[in-house]
Amino acid sequence: ISWFEWQFTWGQDQLVLQELWEEMGTKPAALVSKPTKDDRWRIPYAIWREVEGSRNYTAGGPAELPFSEFYLWAHAHNYSHSELTSMWEDVHAIDLCWLKEYDKKQEAKRASPKTHR
């Protein structure tokens, strides 16, 4: 899960971090601390990417992925009950990690000083 925490925090800035490293000659701390992705998470992450578009959003922000959408996906891909159960645990863990990082970013935005025009 640590790779997902890193990815959801720094992933969108990875190219910028690489460029900084090349320009400055010093590896940014975010790249130094980047964990490696365990191959075990390759399939759950691919599934999460497929079904995350079915997430509902409210005024309070994003909701957890609906199990019903994952169930339909798993059924369409002929997953057995045991495969579905274990894969949901992994996909749900990834989703909770994403939600946690999303909340951190929103909290940082709320805490940052506002600029006035």
C-alpha positions, 0 to 999 in steps of 0.5 A, spaced: 500 500 500 505 504 501 506 505 493 499 507 492 500 512 498 506 515 494 503 514 487 497 518 489 501 523 493 507 524 488 505 520 481 502 526 478 509 530 479 513 524 477 516 528 471 517 534 474 521 531 480 525 527 474 527 534 471 529 537 478 533 531 479 536 532 472 537 539 473 539 540 480 543 533 480 540 531 487 535 526 487 528 530 490 526 527 497 520 524 494 524 520 489 528 517 494 522 515 498 519 512 493 517 505 494 517 499 489 510 497 487 509 489 488 507 485 482 501 482 487 498 489 486 498 490 478 491 486 477 488 489 483 490 496 481 488 495 473 481 493 476 481 499 480 483 504 475 477 501 470 472 501 476 474 508 479 470 512 474 463 509 477 465 513 484 459 517 486 461 525 488 457 529 493 458 536 496 462 533 501 467 530 496 468 523 493 464 516 496 467 510 496 467 505 490 460 502 490 461 494 491 455 493 486 459 496 480 465 492 482 461 486 483 458 487 476 465 488 473 467 481 476 461 478 474 462 480 467 469 477 467 467 470 470 470 471 477 468 466 482 465 468 489 472 467 492 476 470 487 471 476 487 471 476 495 479 477 495 480 481 489 474 486 492 479 486 499 485 489 494 481 494 490 477 496 496 484 497 500 487 501 494 480 505 494 481 507 501 488 509 500 486 514 494 480 517 499 485 518 504 490 522 500 484 525 497 482 528 504 489 530 505 490 534 499 483 537 500 485 539 508 491 542 505 488 546 500 483 549 506 489 550 511 493 554 505 492 562 506 487 564 501 489 570 496 485 576 495 484 580 489 
